[in-house]
């Protein structure tokens, strides 16, 4: 998932990935649209369903802060 805030020129992304051992990780990336500044954070999640639930909470929070979803 990717969200963009047009007025502030910011973006936020969330990716749910499975490693070779079957463990799930939520990776979040954020930054400015017009620069290379930004950050990344990875969090281990208990299951795919837990990761999806976290992404849904992120989507709600991004929407409340004025971000719009965009296709990757």
C-alpha positions in Angstrom: 0.0 0.0 0.0 1.1 3.6 -0.7 -0.4 6.9 0.4 0.5 10.4 -0.7 -0.2 13.8 0.9 -0.3 16.2 -2.0 -0.3 19.4 0.0 2.7 18.4 2.2 4.5 16.5 -0.6 4.9 13.4 1.6 4.4 9.7 1.1 4.0 6.6 3.3 4.2 3.0 2.2 3.5 -0.3 4.0 4.7 -3.7 2.8 3.9 -7.1 4.3 6.6 -9.7 3.4 7.3 -13.3 4.3 10.9 -14.5 4.7 12.4 -17.8 3.8 11.4 -19.3 7.2 7.8 -18.3 7.0 7.9 -15.4 9.4 6.1 -12.2 8.5 7.5 -8.7 8.6 5.8 -5.3 8.2 8.0 -2.8 6.5 7.0 0.9 6.5 8.7 3.6 4.5 8.1 7.3 4.5 9.5 10.5 3.1 9.2 13.6 0.9 8.1 13.3 -2.7 10.7 15.8 -4.0 13.8 14.7 -2.0 15.6 11.6 -1.0 14.9 12.2 2.7 12.9 9.7 4.5 13.0 6.6 6.7 12.2 2.9 7.0 11.2 0.7 9.8 10.6 -3.1 10.0 8.4 -4.9 12.5 8.0 -8.6 13.0 4.3 -9.6 13.1 2.8 -12.8 14.5 0.9 -13.8 11.3 -0.3 -12.6 7.9 -3.6 -11.7 9.4 -1.9 -9.6 12.1 0.1 -7.8 9.4 -3.1 -7.1 7.3 -4.8 -5.8 10.4 -1.9 -3.4 11.1 -1.9 -2.2 7.5 -5.7 -1.5 7.8 -5.0 0.6 11.0 -2.2 2.5 9.1 -4.6 3.2 6.2 -7.2 4.7 8.6 -4.6 6.8 10.3 -3.2 8.0 6.9 -6.7 8.9 5.8 -7.3 10.9 9.0 -4.1 12.9 8.3 -5.1 13.8 4.7 -3.2 11.1 2.7 -4.8 9.5 -0.3 -4.1 5.9 -1.4 -2.3 5.5 -4.7 -1.4 2.4 -6.8 2.2 1.1 -6.5 
